[in-house]
């Protein structure tokens, strides 16, 4: 069987099984007292990770959410009406996680870490940010190896390419390119079936979403689940106008696969006195006689520049509106750095294996079984 990298969106698993009608429990000793502990989430999530990783043989990453004050501060700075505490802030329309769900998720994370499963969680990064970072690392560490991202988050469909498949949750269907990688109630999304799957999702009914243009739709039409919708932009792109724009881009053979992507940060070196951009590498700058006046700053990625160029060419958008789109992209770009003098609001690019010492590796299923045995969870070890 071909080896694969498996990257799991844990919070999706957490929400799925918290609401399960089929509950499991076992007796455990807590503070010297025997109590009945609900193990529904631990049982289902850990068994899924074990199964999808082929018993720990496949390199596996499990990604967890943490609070993102840096991203929220960015949205508030660029769009003051999204101020923190107003209810209109980034993801401010979401209910607080129930205590029982939080405790079960923390328990799973602790169990998986104890068993040597590669778990990624870091202050100021959502699971999406870490999944993107893990995909980049997997491509580097395991070149050419297929990568499976398991989630229910349509935002991650923009990661699909010839190497990366996104397995999206489905109540009705189970489908994969072959039986060996099937995951019950998930549909494998590839470049070949991308448009068919996405256009069948309720949020995109009536819109043309060819591979790989989902990110463009989100930029222009907003995302109610993340609580951002720029009406001054979305009203310009009703279904008919949006679809005509896509058709015009297709006619000119715009490379959707390359353009509408999340992107790593890009920097430039400039002279803080003259404002001129330094023409050279960082190594050149360190050797320059002007090095004390040279600073590094962020600049728009090539992907963002291409997106803005396409919108300017194929739609009647003003420079002012284009700047709004630019700010929205930076706010939603996965693993985007947000530079701030306040250390709590400052965020750099997360680099797997560098920001923390954890890397994407296989794990020992026997060790995992030892760790979870007190909860009466039994893995199917072959």
N, C-alpha and C positions, 0 to 999 in steps of 0.2 A: 504494500500500500504506500502511495506517495506521501511523503512527509509534508505537513502543513504547519503554518503558524496560526494559532488561535488567539484572538484578542476579544475579551468579554467585557461588555458594558454591564458592570455589576448592578448598578442602580435600577436598570431595567428589570433584571432578574428579581431584585428585591421587591419592587412594586407588583410584579406579576404574581408572586407567590404569597405576598402579604394578604391578598384578597382571595386566596384559594379557599374553596368550600371544603376541601379534603384536608383536615388538620391532623398533624402527628405530634406526639409528645412522649416524654420519658421521665422517669424519676431520677433526680440528681440531688446531690448534697450541696447546699449553699449555706455557709456560716453554721455548719454543724446540724442543719435541719434538712430533712428529706422533703423536697417539693416537686410538683409536677411542672415540667418545663416544656413549653411549646417549641418544637423543633422543625416545624413545617418548612420554614425558609432555609434553614441550615441543610436539611435533608435534600430538598429539591435543588438548591443552587449548587451545592458541592457535588452532588451526583452529576448534574449537567456538565460542570467544568471537567470532572473526571472523564465522562463519556466523550465529550467533544474533543478532548485532548488525547484521545486514544490511550487512556490509562496513564497520562502523564508523558507519553512518548513524544508528542508534538511540543515544540516550544510554545509556552502559554503565558499570556499576560492578562491579569484581571484588574480593571480600572475602576476606581471609586471616586465619587463626587466629594469635593470640599467646598467651603464657601469661597466666593470670588469677589471680595471687596474691591480689588483693582479694576475688574471689568465693570462693576456697578458704578465706580467712581468715574470711569471713562465716559459711560453713557450720560451720567449726570452732568459732567463738564460740557459735553458737546450738545446735549439736549436737556436744558435745565428743568423742563417739565417732568423729566424722569428722575427727579430728586429722590434720594434714598429716604424711605419712610412715608412717601406720598401714596404708595400703593400702585404707582405708575412706573416704578423703577424696573430695571431689567429683571425679568422673572418674578416681579412683585405680585403677580396674579396667582401664584401657586400657594397651595395650602402648606402649612408647616408639617413636616414629617411626624407622624405619631410616635410617641416614645417607644412603644413596643417594636415598631418597625426599625427605628434607629438602633435599639439594643440588639435586635436580631442581625442587622447588617454589620454592626461592630463585632459581634460574636463570630460571624462568618469570616470577616477580614482577619481576626486574630487566629482562628483555626487554620486558615489557608497559609498565613505567614509562618505559623509554627511548623507547618508541614513542608515548608520550602517552596511553596508556589509563588511565582513572581507577581506581587501585588503592587499597584501603583496608586498612591494617594498623596497629595501634597497641597498645603494651604495655598489658596488663590488659583487653583486649577480645577476645572470641572472634569468629569470623566471624559467628555468629548475631546478636551485639550490633550489629555494623556493618551487617549486612543490614537489621535493624530500623530503624537510624538512616537508612540509605539510602532505605528505603521512605518514611519520614516526609519526607525531603528531596525525593524525587521527586514526591510529592503536592503539595508546596509549590511546587517549581520548574516542574513540568510538569503543571499542574492538568488533570484529566480524561483524561490520557494513560494507556493501559493499562500495567501494570507486570508483568513476568514475573520471578519468582524461580526460579532453576534450582538444584536441590539434591537430596539424598537424605535430608534430615533432616526427619522428621515433626513435630518441634517447630515448624517454620516454617509448617505448615499453618494455625496459628492466625492467620496474617497474611492469609489469603484473605478478600477482600471483593469488592464490585462492580467495583473497580478493579484489585485485585491477584490474579493467578493464581500458584499455586505449581506448578512442573513437577517432579514427583517421579519419581525413577528407577524403572524397571520392567524386569525381565528379559524379560517376555513381551509387553508391549503398547507401542504408540506411539499416542497419541491427543491431539488438540487440536481446538478448535472450528473451525479451518479449516486447510487444508494449508499456508498461508503461514507459520504459526507452529509447525508440527510440529517436534519435536526427537526424533530416533531414540532409542527406549527410554526415553521420558519420557511421563508422563500429565499433562495439564493439569488441575489441580484448581481448580474454581470453586465458588461457592455452590450451583450446581445439581447437581453430582455429588459434592459433598463427602462426604456420608454413605455413599454407595455405595463410594467409593474407600477411605475410612478404615476402614470396617467389614470390608473385605476384607483389611486388613493383619493379619498374624499376631498382633501384640501386642494387637489389639482384638477378636478373634473372640468373638462372643457378647455383646458390649457394644453398647448403643445409643449411637451417636455422631452425633447430628444436627448439622447446621451450626449454630453454631460452638462445639461443646462439648469439643473435644479437650483444651484446656487444663485443663478441669475434671477430666477423667479422669487426666491426669498429676499434678495436684495431690493427688488422693485415692489413686491407685493406685501412684504412684511411677514411676521410670524407671530400669531396670536399666542402660541404656547410660551414664547419667550417675552411676551408683553412689549413687543416693539412693532409699530406700524406707522410709517411716515405717510400720512394721507396726501401730503403735497406731491408725493411721488406715486403712490399706488393708484390714485385717481387718473393718472396719465396713461395707465396700462390696463384698461379693461380687457376682457378675453380677446375680443376681435383685434384690437391694436397690438396686444402682446403677441398673438399668433402671427399677425402679419410681419411683425419685426423678426420673429424667428424664421419665417419663410424667406425673408430678404437676406438674412444672414446665411441661411442654407444655400440660397442661390449663388451667393458669392463664396461659398465653400469656407466659411469661417471655421477654424479648427476648435470646435466646442470642447473636445477632449482636453486640450491644453489650456484654453483660456479661462474657463469658469471653474477655477480651483481655489481651495485654500492655499496659503503660501507661507513659506518661512520668511523671517524678517530679512530686510536688506538695509545695509548701512552705507554711508559715505563719510569721507573725511573732509573737513572744511577748516578754513582759517577764520578763527573767531574775531579777528581784527578787521580783515578785509571782506569776509563773507564768501570768498572764492572757494570753490570746490577743489580739493587737492587731487591732482592727477597721479595716482600711484597707490601702491598697496600699503597696508599697515606697517609692514617692515620698512618700506621706503619712508613712511612718515616718521618712524622712530629715528631714522638716520638723517632726516632733514634738518637744516640749520634753523628752520622755523618751527621745530617740533613742539616748543612750549606754547605756541599759538594754535596748534592743530587739535581739533576735537572730532569725536565721532558722533554722528546723529543718524536717526532712522530716516529712511526714504521709502516711498511707495514701492511695493514689489512689482516685478514684471507682470504678474497676473493681474494685479489691480490696474496698472497702467493700460493693459490690453482691454480689460472690461470697460473702463471709462472711454477708451477710444471707440469701442464698438457701440456704446450707447450714444456717443456724440454723432457717430456716422449713421446709425440706423433708427434713431428716434428723435423727436423734437424736444430735446431736453436742454435747458439753459445751463450756463456755467454754474450758477448758484445751486440749481438742483443737482448738478453733477457732484458738487462738493458735499451735498447731503448724502448721496450714494457712497461717496468715498468714506465718509465718517461711519456710515452704517457697516461697510465692509470691514473696517478696522475693528469695530465693536464686536462683530460676529466671527471674525477670522480665528480659526482654531490655533491655540498655542501662541497667540499674538502677545508680544511684549507690551506692557504699559508702564512707561517710565514716569516715576513720581518721586518727589523729594521725601514724601512720607513713606517710610519703609513698609508700613502695612498695606500701602496702596501701590507699591512698586512691584512689578512682575517682569521677569526675564523669560526668554524662551526655555521651556523645560526640555532637557536633553537626557534621554534614557541612558543610564550608565554613567552619567556625569553629574547631573543635578543631585542625584542620590546614587549609592553604589549598586542599586538593584538593576539587573539586566533581564532580558527575556530568555528564559531557559526552560528546559524540560523539568519534570519533578518526579519524585519516587512515590508511586501509588501505595506502596506498603507503608511508608512513613505517614502518608495522608490517612490511611485506614487506622493506624495507631492513634493518631491525634483525635479522630472523630468517634472512636469506639465508645467512649463514655456517654455519648449521646445516642447510642444504639443505632447508629447509621452504618449500614453495611454496603460497601462498594461491590460492584460486579467485577471482581478481579479474575482475569482468565489465566 
